[in-house]
Amino acid sequence: MKKWKVMAGALSVCCAATLTAGTLAYFTAEDRAHNVITTGNVEVELQELTDQLDDQGNPVPFEKVDDVMPGAEVSKIAQVKNTGSNPAWVRVEVDKAIVLAEGVDGEPDAELVVLDYNTSNWTESEGYYYYNDALEPGETTEPLFTTVTFSGDMDNLYKDSTVEIDVQVSAVQSENNGTSVLQAAGWPETE
């Protein structure tokens, strides 16, 4: 019986200790901050226009031109608009080719088609034309070129041929990316 009393006493002490510990309180605090930071973007749009105006006085978009003769000059204005939310450095790659008419053999000379490049606002380097200034959101570059001239030296080899002028634009952020367009990094690979 004595063991039973000792065990009951020990059990009472354990229960009392548990109840006492359960009544202890600590001061605590919690806080949480949820921060959202949204990155900007770089987006550009190539604009190809003509010197003709529509009824509202806006330049007419460039479309296919047929029946061009040697010595002719065609209006084709190539410029870039920043449609993104951040300033950007802009570069353009221009490829031109002459595709001879079907059944015509010969080696066409693409140099007989001349673009009037703007070298005041654009700098040529390693096959690209770089716009000299960072292009702010909503702004449009000065035209890279405004006309395409077909040499008077084009002979019958070029009859019914097609001239293809492929213009491809790319852009990178200008903020925290070099002090000039030629020092900028991160240009996308072109095909």
C-alpha positions in Angstrom: 0.0 0.0 0.0 2.9 2.2 0.8 4.1 1.9 -2.9 0.6 2.8 -4.0 0.6 6.0 -2.0 4.1 7.0 -3.2 3.0 6.4 -6.8 -0.2 8.4 -6.3 1.9 11.2 -4.8 4.3 11.2 -7.7 1.4 11.3 -10.1 -0.1 14.3 -8.3 3.2 16.1 -8.5 3.5 15.4 -12.2 0.0 16.6 -12.9 0.6 19.8 -10.8 3.8 20.5 -12.7 2.0 20.0 -16.1 -0.8 22.4 -15.1 1.7 25.0 -13.9 3.8 24.8 -17.0 0.6 25.2 -19.1 -0.2 28.5 -17.5 3.1 30.1 -18.3 2.8 32.8 -21.0 5.4 34.4 -23.3 5.1 37.6 -25.2 5.3 37.0 -29.0 4.7 38.9 -32.2 4.6 38.1 -35.9 4.6 40.2 -39.0 4.8 39.6 -42.7 5.5 41.8 -45.7 4.5 40.8 -49.2 6.4 42.9 -51.7 5.6 42.9 -55.4 8.2 44.3 -57.9 7.2 44.3 -61.6 9.9 44.3 -64.2 9.6 46.5 -67.3 9.8 45.4 -70.9 11.5 46.2 -74.1 9.3 46.1 -77.2 9.8 47.7 -80.6 7.9 47.8 -83.8 9.3 48.1 -87.3 7.4 50.7 -89.4 7.7 50.7 -93.2 5.9 53.7 -94.7 5.8 55.7 -97.9 5.9 59.5 -98.4 2.3 59.4 -99.5 -0.4 60.5 -97.0 -3.9 59.0 -96.4 -7.1 61.1 -95.9 -6.1 61.9 -92.2 -2.6 63.1 -93.2 -0.8 59.9 -91.9 1.9 58.2 -94.0 0.6 55.2 -96.0 2.2 51.9 -95.0 4.6 50.5 -97.6 3.2 47.6 -99.7 4.4 45.7 -102.7 5.4 47.8 -105.7 5.1 46.5 -109.2 6.5 47.5 -112.6 9.5 49.4 -111.4 11.9 50.4 -114.2 15.7 51.0 -114.1 16.5 54.5 -112.9 13.3 54.6 -110.7 13.2 55.7 -107.1 10.7 54.1 -104.8 9.6 55.6 -101.4 10.2 53.2 -98.6 10.7 54.7 -95.1 12.1 52.3 -92.5 11.9 53.4 -88.9 11.4 51.8 -85.4 9.0 52.7 -82.7 9.5 51.9 -79.0 6.2 50.3 -77.9 7.6 49.0 -74.6 7.7 50.7 -71.2 11.4 51.3 -70.9 14.1 53.1 -73.0 15.9 50.8 -75.4 19.0 50.6 -77.7 17.9 49.7 -81.2 19.7 48.0 -84.1 18.5 47.0 -87.6 19.8 44.4 -90.0 19.1 44.9 -93.7 19.5 42.3 -96.3 18.7 42.9 -100.0 18.6 40.4 -102.8 17.6 40.3 -106.4 15.7 37.1 -107.5 15.9 36.8 -111.3 12.8 35.8 -113.2 12.2 32.1 -113.7 14.3 30.6 -116.4 16.8 33.5 -116.4 20.4 32.5 -115.8 23.0 34.9 -114.4 24.4 36.3 -111.3 22.4 39.3 -110.1 24.2 42.3 -108.6 22.3 43.5 -105.5 24.5 46.6 -105.5 22.3 47.9 -108.4 19.6 48.5 -105.8 20.7 51.4 -103.5 19.2 52.4 -100.1 19.8 56.0 -99.0 21.1 55.2 -95.5 20.9 57.9 -92.8 24.4 58.0 -91.4 23.7 61.0 -89.1 21.4 59.2 -86.7 22.5 55.6 -87.4 25.9 54.0 -87.2 26.9 50.9 -89.3 29.0 48.3 -87.5 29.5 44.6 -88.3 26.5 44.4 -90.6 24.0 46.2 -88.4 22.8 49.8 -88.2 22.6 51.1 -84.7 20.5 54.0 -83.7 22.8 56.5 -81.9 20.4 57.5 -79.1 18.4 55.5 -76.6 14.8 55.3 -77.8 12.4 56.4 -75.1 8.9 54.7 -74.8 6.5 56.0 -77.4 9.3 57.6 -79.5 10.1 56.7 -83.1 13.6 56.7 -84.6 14.6 58.9 -87.5 14.3 56.8 -90.6 17.1 54.4 -91.4 16.4 55.0 -95.1 13.6 56.7 -97.1 14.1 55.6 -100.7 15.1 52.6 -102.8 16.8 53.5 -106.1 17.1 51.1 -109.0 20.2 51.7 -111.1 19.9 52.8 -114.7 22.5 50.1 -115.4 20.0 47.3 -114.9 19.7 45.5 -118.2 17.5 42.7 -119.6 19.0 40.2 -117.1 16.8 42.0 -114.5 13.6 42.0 -116.5 10.7 40.6 -114.4 13.0 40.1 -111.5 12.1 40.7 -107.9 13.9 42.8 -105.3 13.7 41.6 -101.7 14.6 43.9 -98.9 14.5 42.2 -95.6 14.6 44.5 -92.5 14.9 43.0 -89.1 15.0 45.0 -85.9 16.2 44.1 -82.4 16.4 46.0 -79.1 17.9 45.7 -75.7 17.4 47.8 -72.5 19.4 51.0 -72.4 19.2 51.5 -68.7 22.2 50.0 -66.9 23.5 48.7 -70.2 26.5 50.7 -71.5 26.9 54.4 -72.2 26.3 54.0 -75.9 24.5 51.7 -78.3 27.8 50.2 -79.4 28.7 49.3 -75.8 25.4 47.6 -75.0 25.3 43.9 -74.3 22.6 41.3 -74.6 21.7 41.7 -78.2 19.5 38.7 -79.4 20.9 36.3 -81.9 19.6 36.9 -85.5 19.0 34.3 -88.1 
